[in-house]
Each structure stands twice: as C-alpha cells, then as structure tokens.
C-alpha cells in the first residue's frame, strides 16, 4: 500500500530576531523537505513572529519535523493544522496585459472573483486577489489567456476555526538552556 503524502500547514511562534528564518528553513532542508510556501509576520504577542509553513509529507515525517522544530532555541510553539478545521488564505498581485479591446473582459473576470484593480496603465492592469489556493489558481488560469506579465504571490496564512488557537502563549517567550 503506498504511503500517503498530504499537504500540511505548520504554524510556529518564533522569537523575532535575525537568523530565525534561516535556522528554520535549514532544519527543513536537512530533513529533505521542500517548503512549498512560507509566510512570516508579526504575531499578537510583542517580540514574537508567526511563521506559516506549507509542506507536503506523510503524517509521520511531518510530525518528526514538527518535534525537531520545537527544539530550536528561538521557537516558542509549533502546531500542525493538518487535522484541524482552518481558515487559510493567500494574496496575489497580478499584472496582466490589458489592451483597450480586452480590458473590459479582464475587469469582468476580476469582478467575478471579487478581486481589486490596484493599478492601471495604458497597456496593463495590476490586480489584487485574496482567497484560498484553489481560488487564486482558478483566477490565474483564466488570466493566462490575457498574457500575464508578472505575478507576486504570498505564502499561505492560516488560523484554526472557532475557539482557541493551538499557539496561545500564556506567558513571555520561553528560553531554552538558559538562552534568550
């Protein structure tokens, strides 16, 4: 029976200091994981950042990496949102060629996807779209026929649905082995 490789979203609270992202990505590299998507930003707790990392792997391999990630000095807490019900979103900015003949078609597609035009020039439109991965992929698929000039896409960000977060920190950042 083949081993199932699934999409996992790992979220980690990390101390906000230089080199943390490098150490985290090195851990994944050493374990033979390709990070599909990664997004990092400020967390609700001062001096902490939230990393959202999307990887493909078996449940056992991802759990092994999650445990090793928790052992890194600057990592406060890690959760795998694989089994949880999550709200996950991405952002994409797309510049598409927009001749006067095709501009109205592109605007209609943009409206159907509830995207926004954020820049207009004589020969192109820049469009912002947010949503889940499938929505953005579908939008880009439709725009491919209009000559996409440029795409900038964030990594996935995610929260669990409903009540408490698996990353709630009730006190300041922990230190390991006497380090800060």
Secondary structure, 3 states (H helix, E strand, C coil): CCCCCEEEEEEEEEECCCCHHHHHHHHHHHCCCCEEEEEEEECCCCCEEEEEEEEEECHHHHHHHHHHHHCCCCEEEEEECCCCCEEEEEEEEEEEECCCCCHHHHHHHHHHCCCEEEEECCCEEEEEEEECHHHHHHHHHHHHHHCEEEEEECCCEEEECCCCCCCCCCCCCCCCCCCC
